[in-house]
Amino acid sequence: MVLRASNLRQVAPSLRSALLAWFKKHQRRLPWRVKPSAYATVVSELMCQQTQIATVLPYFERWVSKWPDFANLAKAEEAEVLAHWAGLGYYSRAKNLWRLAQEVAALSEVPTTAAGWQNFRGVGPYTAAAIASIAFREPVAVVDGNVIRVLARLMGERQEFRDGAQAMKYFQPLANQLVDPQHPGDFNQAMMELGALVCRKAGPLCDACPLADFCQSRGKSDLEVVPRFTPKKRQFATVDRLVVLAGSQVLLRRYGATAKRLGGMCELPTAESLQLTLQTEPAQIAKRTIGTVTYAERLHAVKLTSDLKKRIKTDAELEWVEMTELAHASLSGPHRQWLQKWFTRNDPPKPGKSP
């Protein structure tokens, strides 16, 4: 029987049973599922925001090995936290996690409800529901991109959504009605897992889906474009960045703690920030995408002239970092990779006096 608004209560028990049976057999063995806890759930959920699980796995293992609980993380230094996060991007998540740990460590009791977890900075409805349902068995539904896709296809929803936030708000009531009251954590993880592994955006595996018999979209020609979203305009930008060396040191820009996107992190400085007009072709071009903007980052090797030295001394955000210390310099992931590639293609820096 396909799922409809009119028969939701009647069909929900069978749907839950089918989904949980599938999850028990096919779920990926993820480290935060082996021994679920509030701390492991918080760390994994914040790391997995806008980041693929395959990328997160080694970071999670290293993180919980170094800081196994809120109390240990609360005692860490911010620079150390950012250095361990480097490569995951969206560094405000790392700072939010660190501050959250400090707040939780100071409490006499850890919150057990989604409403309680939403009081922490960086924890929205989705993350709060995940924490409360997985760690404390509160029957609240998680709605992320994967769950939106599963629900939209199950219900045959063809309306166009402005963005994910609008779709999340639309499907939250339905998700709350479907969530298993006895096993909310497993149900939520099963919905997310189903969207990631079976009900995929492209090439959904309908024949392997445990909810195929409940789905209104199965066999429809437009299945892959459900849910529908208003197309976003793509933007492109070119940024000239500088590789400035002095002996065994490289010049980096460290953004202030209040910077919106890269607070406390380092990147290679831009030519514009150092008032340089570049006439030569870049020695290397790298690309990265942030949101809807794709940046062509052009890397230029620049000699340390007397004029440039003066500009550097007057810019409080610029600092010289030893190449041997880059691993601890809170350097953003793309820039770390670019420098590593740079020095595999060019002569490594030689020891020398500080500029």
C-alpha positions in Angstrom: 0.0 0.0 0.0 1.5 3.3 -1.0 1.9 6.0 1.6 -0.6 8.9 1.4 -1.6 11.6 3.8 -5.0 9.9 4.1 -3.6 6.5 5.2 -0.5 7.6 7.0 -1.5 6.3 10.5 -2.5 3.0 9.0 0.7 2.5 6.9 3.3 4.0 9.3 3.8 0.8 11.5 4.5 -1.4 8.4 6.8 1.3 6.9 8.8 1.6 10.2 9.2 -2.1 10.5 10.4 -2.5 6.9 12.9 0.4 7.3 14.3 -0.8 10.6 14.8 -4.3 9.4 16.7 -3.0 6.4 18.8 -0.8 8.5 19.7 -3.6 10.9 21.0 -5.6 8.0 22.6 -3.0 5.7 23.8 0.0 7.9 27.3 1.1 7.5 29.5 0.4 10.5 30.4 3.9 11.6 32.5 4.6 14.7 29.9 6.8 16.3 27.3 4.0 16.0 29.5 1.4 17.7 29.2 3.1 21.1 26.6 5.8 20.7 26.9 8.7 23.2 25.9 12.3 23.4 29.5 13.4 22.8 30.1 11.0 19.8 26.8 12.1 18.3 27.5 15.8 18.7 31.0 15.5 17.2 29.9 13.3 14.3 26.8 15.5 13.5 28.8 18.7 13.4 31.6 17.2 11.4 29.1 15.7 8.9 27.3 19.0 8.3 28.1 19.8 4.6 30.8 17.2 4.5 30.8 13.6 3.2 31.1 10.8 5.7 34.1 9.2 3.9 35.9 12.5 4.5 34.8 12.7 8.1 35.9 9.2 9.3 39.6 9.8 9.8 39.0 13.2 11.4 36.4 11.7 13.8 38.8 8.9 14.9 41.7 11.3 15.5 39.4 13.8 17.3 37.8 11.4 19.8 41.2 9.8 20.4 42.6 13.2 21.5 39.5 14.5 23.2 37.3 11.6 24.3 34.6 13.7 26.0 33.3 17.2 26.5 35.5 17.8 29.5 38.7 17.1 27.6 37.7 19.1 24.6 36.7 22.0 26.9 40.3 22.2 28.1 41.8 22.4 24.6 43.3 25.5 23.1 41.4 27.1 20.2 44.4 27.0 17.8 44.8 23.3 18.5 41.1 22.6 17.9 41.3 24.5 14.6 44.5 22.6 13.5 42.8 19.3 14.1 39.8 20.5 12.1 41.9 21.8 9.1 40.7 20.2 5.9 37.0 19.8 6.9 36.2 23.4 6.0 33.5 25.6 7.5 35.6 26.3 10.5 32.9 28.0 12.5 31.7 24.4 13.2 35.0 23.6 15.0 34.7 26.7 17.2 31.0 26.0 17.9 31.9 22.5 19.0 34.7 23.7 21.2 32.5 26.3 22.9 29.7 23.8 23.2 32.0 21.5 25.0 33.0 24.2 27.5 29.3 25.0 28.2 28.3 21.3 28.6 31.3 20.6 30.8 30.2 23.4 33.1 26.6 22.0 33.5 25.6 19.7 36.3 23.4 17.7 33.8 23.6 17.2 30.0 20.5 18.2 28.1 18.4 15.3 27.0 15.9 17.0 24.6 16.1 18.6 21.2 14.8 21.8 22.7 17.6 21.8 25.2 20.3 21.2 22.6 19.1 24.0 20.4 20.2 26.5 23.1 23.8 25.9 22.1 25.4 28.0 19.3 25.7 26.0 16.0 23.1 23.4 16.9 20.0 23.8 14.7 16.8 21.8 14.6 18.3 19.0 12.6 21.4 18.5 14.7 19.4 18.9 17.9 16.9 16.2 16.8 19.8 13.8 15.9 21.5 14.2 19.3 18.2 13.9 21.3 16.9 10.9 19.3 20.2 8.9 19.0 21.7 9.6 22.4 18.5 10.0 24.5 15.8 8.2 22.5 13.5 11.3 22.3 10.9 10.6 19.5 11.8 13.6 17.4 12.4 13.4 13.6 15.6 14.4 11.8 15.1 16.1 8.5 18.2 16.6 6.3 18.7 16.5 2.5 18.6 12.7 2.4 15.4 12.6 4.4 13.8 15.3 2.3 14.5 13.3 -0.8 13.1 10.0 0.7 9.9 11.8 1.9 9.4 13.7 -1.3 9.6 10.6 -3.4 7.5 8.5 -1.0 4.7 11.1 -1.1 5.1 11.9 -4.8 5.6 15.6 -4.0 6.1 17.6 -7.2 6.1 21.2 -5.9 9.2 23.3 -6.3 11.1 24.5 -3.2 13.1 27.6 -3.0 15.8 25.9 -1.0 16.6 23.2 1.5 15.3 25.2 4.5 11.9 25.6 2.9 11.7 21.9 2.1 12.8 21.0 5.6 10.1 23.1 7.1 7.5 21.5 4.7 8.5 17.9 5.5 9.1 18.2 9.3 5.5 17.5 10.3 5.4 14.4 8.1 8.7 13.2 9.5 7.4 13.7 13.0 4.4 11.5 12.3 6.5 8.7 10.8 9.4 8.5 13.3 9.3 5.3 15.4 8.4 6.2 19.0 10.3 3.2 20.4 13.4 3.4 18.3 13.7 7.1 17.1 17.5 7.1 16.9 17.6 4.0 14.7 14.7 5.2 12.6 16.3 8.6 11.9 19.7 7.1 11.0 17.9 4.6 8.8 16.1 7.4 6.9 19.4 9.2 6.4 21.1 6.0 5.4 18.4 5.1 2.9 18.8 8.4 1.2 22.5 8.1 1.1 22.8 4.6 -0.2 19.6 3.7 -2.0 17.2 6.6 -2.6 20.1 8.5 -4.2 19.8 11.8 -6.0 21.0 10.2 -9.3 20.5 6.5 -10.1 18.2 5.5 -7.2 18.2 1.8 -6.5 14.5 1.3 -6.4 14.7 -2.5 -6.7 16.8 -2.6 -3.5 14.6 -0.2 -1.5 12.8 -1.5 1.5 10.1 1.2 1.1 9.4 0.5 -2.6 5.9 -0.8 -1.9 5.1 2.4 -0.1 6.5 4.8 -2.7 4.3 6.9 -5.0 7.2 7.8 -7.2 8.6 4.4 -8.0 8.7 3.9 -11.8 7.9 7.5 -12.6 10.0 9.1 -15.4 10.8 12.2 -13.3 11.9 10.3 -10.2 15.5 11.7 -10.3 14.4 15.4 -10.2 12.3 14.8 -7.1 12.4 16.8 -4.9 12.3 19.9 -7.1 14.4 23.0 -6.2 14.6 26.4 -7.9 17.9 26.4 -9.8 20.6 28.5 -8.2 22.7 30.8 -10.2 26.3 29.7 -10.3 29.0 32.4 -9.8 32.7 32.3 -10.7 35.5 34.4 -9.3 39.3 34.5 -9.8 41.6 35.1 -6.9 45.4 35.7 -7.1 47.2 34.3 -4.2 50.9 34.7 -3.3 53.6 32.2 -2.3 56.1 34.4 -0.5 59.1 32.6 0.9 61.9 33.8 3.2 64.4 31.0 4.0 62.3 28.1 5.4 59.3 30.3 6.2 56.2 31.0 4.2 53.9 34.1 4.5 50.3 33.4 5.7 47.4 35.5 6.6 45.7 34.6 9.9 42.1 35.9 10.1 40.8 37.4 13.3 38.7 35.3 15.7 35.6 37.2 14.7 36.0 36.5 11.0 32.7 35.0 9.8 34.1 32.1 7.7 37.8 31.6 8.7 38.1 33.0 12.2 41.4 31.9 13.6 42.5 30.1 10.4 45.4 30.8 8.0 45.4 31.1 4.2 47.9 32.3 1.6 47.5 36.1 1.2 45.9 37.6 -1.9 47.7 39.9 -4.2 45.0 42.5 -3.6 45.6 42.5 0.1 49.3 43.3 -0.4 48.5 45.9 -3.1 50.4 43.9 -5.8 49.5 44.0 -9.5 50.7 40.8 -11.1 51.8 40.8 -14.7 53.2 37.3 -15.0 51.3 34.0 -15.6 50.5 32.1 -12.4 52.8 29.1 -11.7 49.8 27.0 -10.6 46.0 27.2 -10.7 43.8 25.5 -8.1 40.0 25.5 -7.8 37.5 25.2 -5.0 33.8 25.9 -4.6 32.2 27.6 -1.6 28.4 27.6 -1.7 27.4 28.6 -5.2 30.7 30.3 -6.0 33.6 28.5 -7.8 36.9 30.2 -7.2 39.9 29.9 -9.6 42.8 30.4 -7.1 45.9 31.4 -9.1 49.1 30.9 -7.1 52.1 33.2 -7.9 55.6 32.9 -6.6 56.7 36.4 -5.5 60.1 37.7 -4.5 60.4 39.3 -1.1 61.3 42.9 -2.1 62.0 45.8 0.3 58.6 47.4 -0.6 56.8 44.1 0.1 58.6 43.8 3.5 57.2 47.2 4.5 53.7 46.3 3.6 54.0 43.0 5.5 55.2 44.8 8.6 52.2 47.1 8.6 49.6 44.3 8.3 48.8 42.8 11.7 47.1 39.7 10.2 50.2 38.5 8.2 52.7 36.2 9.9 55.7 34.1 8.9 55.4 30.3 9.6 58.0 27.7 9.4 57.3 25.0 6.8 57.9 22.4 9.4 55.1 23.9 11.5 52.4 24.1 8.8 50.7 21.0 10.3 50.1 23.0 13.5 49.4 26.4 11.8 45.6 26.0 11.5 46.0 26.3 7.7 42.8 25.8 5.8 42.6 22.4 4.0 42.8 23.6 0.3 45.8 25.9 1.0 47.6 23.1 2.9 47.1 20.8 -0.1 48.2 23.6 -2.6 51.4 24.2 -0.7 52.2 20.5 -0.5 51.7 20.2 -4.2 53.7 23.4 -4.8 56.8 22.1 -3.0 56.6 18.7 -4.8 57.0 20.6 -8.1 59.4 23.3 -7.0 62.5 23.5 -4.9 61.8 23.3 -1.2 62.5 26.3 1.0 66.0 26.6 2.3 66.9 27.4 6.0 67.6 31.1 6.5 67.2 34.1 8.7 63.8 35.4 9.6 62.6 38.3 7.5 
